[in-house]
Amino acid sequence: MSSAAETGKIRELLGRGDSRAGEGDARAAMSFYHAALGAARAVQYVDAQTMSDLRRAQAYVQQRASEFEQALDRAVESAGVSDPIGRQRLTHAMDMLKGKRSIYPQQPSVFYYPYLAQRQFWERDEFDWAQELEAQTPIIRAELEALLVDGADFRPYIEVEEDRPHRDFHGLHGDESWTALYLWKEGKVVEENARRCPQTMAALEKVPISRIGHRTPAVLFSRLLPGAHIPSHHGMLNSRLICHLPLIVPPGGWLRVGNEKREWREGELLIFDDSLEHEAKNPSGETRIILLFDVWKPELGQDEPAAISDIFDAIDTYSGASDD
């Protein structure tokens, strides 16, 4: 199409938008203005008058977008939703509608369990065990610090398995910037470490830690060195929640799950669904250490956790599935 023809098409769209705007049909006007602006982006040159009209159309679109956002905000305020979780859902839904938040679905790397809530973070006060565990933070931190003084053997979180083909995990295999010290690993107590942390182990007895085949319980101190970044990834299944109890927490460190980012604060649990895309970073000049474990999602029925665990026994026996 020639430049003149392209400009003619743009002017036709602008004219139709002007006509609809003059009739008070803002939605139709927006459609034509958007089409004109899109067509203009593909043209190398337009004359001064057409450019002026395009700027006017852009201003109209921006004004309508602003009015739309204000209408959405009024709808949220007038809804009168007082429950914090419900209000968060409503607010985030509006942010997604405005294009200010992306939509992140659950995408577990091994096993998807259908019809569970798409939530990024759960709140601490939703769990009857959380407050009591948080109250033990000074004791748990003291046992951790004793381990550090004794030169505890933190190992890379992503270790190379000699009996498995090497699979790259964002270049983190053997990376000393993200390391772990396990109290439970692959469903078994790590006796040497657990013996040195008796009060931590006692505190965890009151937590409904998940049991998934021979993979969990998995309870560990997770260490991020200064500047360490855990790239975006997905966990192995969507029927559990990962729990972080921050113990040694320099300022500025954060965890992003889906479209929400939260900072670690000493003694305040972060509870999240790791089947959604998530990443973490310690941008400070100090080391960050948390206690990490997982629990079943509370919406599961009484018999479902055991069934899911049996499924994972079969997965691990026959499929060779990865949990990256």
N, C-alpha and C positions, 0 to 999 in steps of 0.2 A: 504494500500500500504506500502511495506517495505521501510525502510530508503534508501536502495540502489536504489530501484525503483524511489523513490521521487527525489533523487539526479540525477538519470539518466534523468528524465523528465526535471529537471531544466537545466541540461547541454545541452539537446536537444534544448530547447528554446533559450539558450544563443548562441549555435552554429548557429541556424537559424537567430538570430539577427545579429551575426557577419557577416554572409554571405550577408545579405541584406545591412548592413552598408558598406561592401566592394564593393558592386555594386552601391553604392550611393543612395540607396532607404531608406532615413532616416525615412520616415513615417512607412514603414514596419518594419525597425529595431526597432523603438521605441515600436511598438506593441509587438514584441517578447520579448524585454527587460522588458517591463512592466509586461508581463505575467510571466517571469522568476522571477522577484523580488517579485511578488505577491505569487507565489508558494513557494518561499524561506521563506516567513514570516510564512508559516504554518508548516515548518519543524524545529524540535528542533536542529538538528545538520547537518552541511555540512562540507566537508573536506576543507583543507586550500586552495587548488587550485580553488575549486568552489567558495569559499568566495572571493578570489582575483578577479575572473572573474565577480562575482556579483558587486563588488565595481567598476570595470571598466565599467560595464553596467550602474550602477547608475550615474557615472560621465558623461557618454554619454548622458543619459536622462537629467541630470541637465544642461549640455552644450546646448543641443537642446532647453530646456525650456527657458534658458537665451536668446538664439538667437531669439526665438519666441517672447518673450517680447520686445526685441529691434525692431523687425520687426513691431510689433503692435504700438510701440511708434513712429516709423518713419511714419507709415500710418496716425496716428493722426496729426503729425506735417505737413505732406505734404498735408493734406486735406484742410488746410487753412480756417477752420470754424471760423469766427470772432464773430458771435453772441454769447454772454456769455451763454445763455441758451442752445443753440445748442452745444456749445463746452463742456458744463458740461455733456450733454447727451452722447456725443461721448466719453468723458474721462471715465465716469462711466461705459459705455458699455464695454470699454476695460478692466477696473478693474474687471468687472464681468467675462469676458472671461479669465482673468488671474487667477481667483479664489481669488482675493483680496477683493471683495465685494460680499456679498450674495444677492440673489434676494428676495425681499419682496413684495408680492402682496397685493392689497387692500383686507381686510377681515373685513368689517363692522359687528358689532355684531347684528344689527337689519335689515338693509335694504341696498341692493346693487343696485346701479343705473349704468347700463352697459355703456361701451364705453367712459368712461372718462379717461383722461390722468393719467398714473401711475407716479405721481411726488411726491416726499417726501416734499421738501421745495419749496415755491414760493419766489421770490425776491421782496423786498419792492418797487423797482422802477417800478414794473409791475402794481401798483395800484395807481390811481390818487388821492386817499384820504390819502395815507399813510404818505406822507411828512408833510402834515398839522397836522395830529394827532401826529406824533412824535414831532413836534414843541411845542405841548402842554404838553410835558412830565413834565417840572418843575412845571406847575400849577397843573397837576393831582397828581404828587407826593406830593405837599404841602397839597392838600386836604386829601390824604391818611395819611400823617403824623399827621394831625389834628385829624383824626379818631383814630389813634393809641394812641395819647396823651389822648384822652377821653375814652380810654378803649373799643374800638370797639369790638363787639361780633362776633369774628371769630368762626365759627363752623366747625367740621370735614367735609371735602369734601364728604366723603362717610358716610352718616348718616343711621342709622337703621330706616326703615319705619314700623311703628306699624301695618299698614294695608296690609303689604306684607310679604310673607315668607322670612326668613332671608337667603340671598345669600352671600356667602363669596366672597370678592373682595380682594384677596391677603392679608387677615388679616387686612385690612385698615378700616373696619367699626368702626367708633368712634375714629379713630386715630388722636390725636391732633397734630401730626407732619405735617399733610397736611390739611390745613383749608381754609375756604372761607368766604368772606363777599360779599353778592350779592347787586348789584344795580338793576339788572333785574333778576328775577327767574321764570322759567316756564311760560314765556311769559308775565309776569306782573312786573311793576315797584315796587321795594321795597321802599316804600315812605320814610321811616325814613332815610335810608342810602342815597337815591338819593337826598333828601332835603339838606343833609350835603355836597354833592358833586356837586353843580350846574354847575361848569365849566367843570367837567368831563362829565356830562350828555350832556352839550351843545356841547362839542367836538365830542361826539359819534353820535350826530344827523347827522353829515356829513359822517358817515360811513354806508355802505349798509349792516347793520347787518341782519342776516338771521332770518326768521320767519318760524318755523317748528312746525306745529300743536300748541299744548299748551306747547311745550318743550322749545322753544326759542322765543324771545331773552333770552339769559342767559349771563349776564355780571357780572363779579365778580373780586374782588381782591383775588388772589390765593397766599397763604402763605406756604412756606416750611421752617421748622425750621432747625437749624444746623444738618447736617448729614442725613436729610430726603431723602428717596428714593421712587419714585413712580415706581413700577415694570412694566415690559412690559405688554401692553394691547392694545386693539383696540377700537376705537370710534364706535358710533352707525350707521353712514352712511358715504358714500364716495362722497356725492355731496356738501359738505361744506368744508371750511378751518378754522382751529383754528388759532387765532391770539394771540400772547403774546406781550404786551408792557411792557418791563422790567422797573421797577420803583426803587426798592431797590435791588441792585444786587451785592452781594459780589463776589470776583473773584473765578473762577473755576467751577461755576455751569453750568450744561449742560443739553441739551435736545437731545435725540437720536430718530430719525425717520427713520425706515428701516435701511439702511446701512450708514447713515450719522449722525454725531454728531456735534452740534453747541453750542456755549456758549451764555448765555444771556449777552447782553451789554445794559447798561442803555440808554433808548430812542431809541433803534433800534429794530423794529418789527421783530419777528420771525413768519412766516406764513407757516402752514404745514397741510398736510392731515392726520388726526388722525385715518383714517380707516386702515392705515398701522401700523404695530407694532411700538410702541414708549414707551419710558421711560424717566424719568428725575431724576436728583439728585442734591442736594445741599451739596457738601462735605466740605463746609467751616464751620467756627465756628460762622457764623452770619446768620441772617434770610434773606430769599429772598422773595420778593413780586412782582408779576406782575399783570397787568390788562389783563384779559382773556375775549375774546368774539369770535364769529364766523361769517363768511360771506359765501355767496354762491360762488361756484366755477365760475369763470368768463366765462367758456366755455358753461354754460347752456344757453338755449334759453330763450326768454323773458317770456314765459308762463310756463316753467318747474318748477321754484321754487314754484309757487302756487299749481301746481299739486302734487309735492312731499309733500308739507304741508298737502294737503287733504289726501294723502295716510297715513301720520302719524296720522292724526285724526282717521282714520279707524283702524290703528294698535293699537293705545292706547285705543280705544273703545272696540275692540273685542279680541285682542290677548294676552294682558298682557305681551308684549315683554319687555325684559330687555335692558337697554342701557349701561350696563357694557362693 
